[in-house]
Amino acid sequence: MIAARSTYIIPEINEKTSPAVCVEVMIDAQCFELPVQKSNQLIGSVTLEDCISSKEKTIENLISPGFLSVHYQMHLFDVLQIFKSSAKNVCAVLGENQEWVGILTKNQMINSLSQTLSIEQNGSILILEMSSAHYSTNELSRIIEGEGSKVLVMWLHKDEDSARIKVTVKINTSNVERIINGFDRFGYDVIATFGDEDYKENIDRKFQSLMKYIDF
């Protein structure tokens, strides 16, 4: 899960590159801006809009200062944090000696993360809420595995104004009723489920039975 494995290789863009070449590269890479180099140093960026409307032979006068860059061995979670704190949707990927490697777009990074984190695998998602002191990755995994399922991925979210946290768990089964019951036994609150059609059908059947009992 490092930047190098998701890097899109493009030609080196410098101040003498033509706007037409930049437009072609951006269309191929499905992005709206490119980093620009001069003497092997990043000096800024050019946008798709400026390159399309330009009548100049080079991009020298189209360059805006500033551009994101990451080391090619940086973990994608760290890259995600960099994108989160910036309005940019592209960053330059640099090698050991700050040499040009390529670019990494936000879409490429998200696709890589989704494949690595088993997001595309079939299963269900559960969201639990608990106090920070009650959270234990090992215990949550043990409860799930004790019901015959496996954890595919787990995310943590902590509200800044609260001592409680939310844990999102992706598991490899579509029937989550037993797992929810297991969490209930250990005092965990399951506040939402997704992709659990069998469980939803079961709840519907119980509700219909209750309505028939009340009507009787």
C-alpha positions as CSV (number, residue, x, y, z in Angstrom):
1,M,0.0,0.0,0.0
2,I,2.7,2.5,-1.0
3,A,2.5,5.4,-3.4
4,A,4.8,3.8,-6.0
5,R,2.4,1.0,-6.7
6,S,-0.4,3.4,-7.7
7,T,1.7,6.0,-9.5
8,Y,0.7,7.0,-13.0
9,I,3.8,7.4,-15.2
10,I,3.7,10.5,-17.3
11,P,6.3,12.4,-19.3
12,E,8.3,15.0,-17.4
13,I,6.5,18.3,-17.6
14,N,8.6,21.5,-17.6
15,E,8.2,25.1,-18.5
16,K,9.0,24.5,-22.2
17,T,6.3,21.8,-22.6
18,S,3.4,22.8,-24.9
19,P,-0.1,23.3,-23.6
20,A,-1.3,20.7,-26.1
21,V,1.0,18.1,-24.7
22,C,-0.3,18.9,-21.2
23,V,-3.9,18.6,-22.2
24,E,-3.2,15.2,-23.8
25,V,-1.4,14.0,-20.6
26,M,-4.2,15.2,-18.3
27,I,-6.9,13.6,-20.4
28,D,-5.0,10.3,-20.3
29,A,-4.4,10.5,-16.6
30,Q,-8.0,11.7,-15.9
31,C,-6.9,14.8,-13.9
32,F,-7.3,18.5,-14.1
33,E,-3.7,19.7,-13.3
34,L,-0.1,18.7,-13.6
35,P,3.1,19.4,-11.7
36,V,5.8,21.4,-13.5
37,Q,9.5,21.0,-13.1
38,K,12.5,23.2,-13.8
39,S,16.1,21.9,-13.3
40,N,14.7,18.8,-11.6
41,Q,12.8,20.9,-9.1
42,L,9.0,21.2,-8.7
43,I,8.1,24.9,-9.4
44,G,4.3,24.8,-9.6
45,S,1.4,23.4,-11.6
46,V,-0.7,24.0,-14.7
47,T,-4.5,23.4,-15.0
48,L,-6.4,21.8,-17.8
49,E,-8.6,24.9,-18.2
50,D,-5.6,27.2,-18.7
51,C,-3.9,24.9,-21.2
52,I,-7.0,24.4,-23.3
53,S,-7.6,28.2,-23.6
54,S,-3.9,29.1,-24.1
55,K,-2.6,30.3,-27.5
56,E,1.0,30.2,-26.3
57,K,3.6,27.7,-27.5
58,T,4.8,26.8,-24.0
59,I,3.3,26.7,-20.5
60,E,5.9,29.0,-19.0
61,N,3.4,31.8,-18.4
62,L,0.6,29.5,-17.2
63,I,2.4,28.0,-14.2
64,S,0.9,28.7,-10.7
65,P,3.2,28.3,-7.7
66,G,2.8,25.4,-5.3
67,F,2.1,21.7,-5.8
68,L,1.7,18.6,-3.7
69,S,4.4,16.0,-3.7
70,V,4.9,12.6,-1.9
71,H,7.8,10.2,-1.5
72,Y,7.3,7.1,-3.7
73,Q,7.5,4.8,-0.5
74,M,4.9,6.8,1.4
75,H,1.9,4.7,2.6
76,L,-1.4,5.4,0.9
77,F,-3.0,6.2,4.3
78,D,-0.5,9.1,4.7
79,V,-1.2,10.2,1.1
80,L,-4.9,10.2,1.9
81,Q,-4.2,12.5,4.8
82,I,-2.3,14.9,2.6
83,F,-5.2,15.0,0.0
84,K,-7.6,15.6,2.8
85,S,-5.8,18.7,3.9
86,S,-5.6,20.1,0.4
87,A,-7.9,21.1,-2.4
88,K,-5.6,19.4,-5.0
89,N,-6.6,16.1,-6.6
90,V,-3.2,15.3,-8.0
91,C,0.2,15.0,-6.4
92,A,3.7,14.5,-7.8
93,V,5.5,11.3,-6.8
94,L,9.2,11.7,-6.1
95,G,12.0,9.1,-5.7
96,E,14.9,8.7,-3.2
97,N,16.8,11.8,-4.5
98,Q,13.6,13.9,-5.2
99,E,13.8,12.8,-8.8
100,W,10.6,12.7,-10.9
101,V,8.7,9.4,-10.8
102,G,5.1,10.3,-11.9
103,I,1.8,11.4,-10.5
104,L,-0.8,10.0,-8.1
105,T,-4.4,11.1,-8.5
106,K,-7.0,11.0,-5.8
107,N,-9.1,8.6,-7.9
108,Q,-6.1,6.3,-8.4
109,M,-5.4,6.3,-4.6
110,I,-9.0,5.5,-3.7
111,N,-9.2,2.7,-6.2
112,S,-6.0,1.2,-4.9
113,L,-7.2,1.5,-1.3
114,S,-10.6,-0.1,-2.2
115,Q,-8.9,-3.1,-3.7
116,T,-6.4,-3.5,-0.9
117,L,-8.9,-3.1,1.9
118,S,-11.3,-5.8,0.4
119,I,-14.1,-3.2,-0.2
120,E,-15.1,-5.0,-3.4
121,Q,-15.5,-8.4,-1.7
122,N,-19.0,-9.6,-0.9
123,G,-20.1,-9.3,2.7
124,S,-21.8,-6.9,5.1
125,I,-20.9,-3.8,7.0
126,L,-21.7,-3.1,10.6
127,I,-21.3,0.1,12.5
128,L,-20.8,-0.1,16.2
129,E,-20.7,2.6,18.8
130,M,-18.9,2.4,22.1
131,S,-16.8,4.3,24.7
132,S,-13.1,4.6,23.9
133,A,-12.2,2.6,26.9
134,H,-14.4,-0.3,25.7
135,Y,-12.8,-0.5,22.3
136,S,-10.6,-3.6,21.6
137,T,-9.7,-4.8,18.1
138,N,-8.9,-8.2,19.4
139,E,-12.2,-8.6,21.2
140,L,-14.3,-7.4,18.2
141,S,-12.5,-9.8,15.9
142,R,-12.9,-12.7,18.5
143,I,-16.7,-12.1,18.6
144,I,-17.0,-12.1,14.8
145,E,-14.8,-15.1,14.4
146,G,-16.6,-16.9,17.2
147,E,-19.7,-16.7,15.0
148,G,-17.9,-18.3,12.0
149,S,-17.1,-15.1,10.1
150,K,-13.9,-13.2,9.2
151,V,-13.1,-9.5,9.5
152,L,-12.2,-8.1,6.1
153,V,-11.4,-4.5,7.2
154,M,-12.0,-2.3,10.2
155,W,-12.2,1.6,10.4
156,L,-12.2,3.8,13.4
157,H,-13.9,7.2,13.8
158,K,-13.7,9.3,16.9
159,D,-15.9,12.4,17.4
160,E,-13.9,15.3,18.7
161,D,-16.6,16.4,21.1
162,S,-17.3,13.0,22.5
163,A,-15.6,10.2,24.4
164,R,-17.4,7.6,22.3
165,I,-16.1,6.1,19.0
166,K,-17.7,4.5,16.0
167,V,-16.2,1.3,14.5
168,T,-17.1,0.3,10.9
169,V,-16.5,-3.4,10.3
170,K,-16.6,-5.2,6.9
171,I,-17.2,-9.0,7.3
172,N,-17.3,-11.8,4.8
173,T,-20.9,-12.9,5.3
174,S,-24.3,-11.5,4.4
175,N,-26.2,-13.0,7.3
176,V,-25.2,-10.9,10.4
177,E,-28.0,-11.7,12.9
178,R,-25.8,-14.1,14.9
179,I,-22.9,-11.6,14.9
180,I,-25.2,-8.8,16.1
181,N,-26.5,-11.0,18.8
182,G,-22.9,-11.7,19.8
183,F,-22.1,-8.0,20.0
184,D,-25.3,-7.5,22.1
185,R,-24.1,-10.2,24.6
186,F,-20.8,-8.3,25.1
187,G,-22.4,-4.9,25.5
188,Y,-21.6,-3.4,22.1
189,D,-24.2,-1.2,20.3
190,V,-24.7,-2.0,16.6
191,I,-26.2,1.2,15.3
192,A,-26.3,0.4,11.5
193,T,-25.9,-2.5,9.1
194,F,-25.5,-2.6,5.3
195,G,-25.7,-5.5,2.8
196,D,-27.3,-7.9,5.3
197,E,-30.3,-8.9,3.2
198,D,-30.9,-12.1,5.2
199,Y,-30.9,-10.2,8.5
200,K,-33.3,-7.6,7.1
201,E,-35.7,-10.3,5.9
202,N,-35.6,-11.9,9.3
203,I,-36.4,-8.7,11.0
204,D,-39.3,-8.1,8.6
205,R,-40.7,-11.6,9.3
206,K,-40.5,-11.0,13.1
207,F,-42.2,-7.6,12.7
208,Q,-45.0,-9.2,10.6
209,S,-45.5,-12.0,13.2
210,L,-45.7,-9.3,16.0
211,M,-48.3,-7.4,14.0
212,K,-50.4,-10.6,13.6
213,Y,-50.1,-11.3,17.3
214,I,-51.3,-7.8,18.2
215,D,-54.2,-8.0,15.7
216,F,-55.2,-11.4,17.2
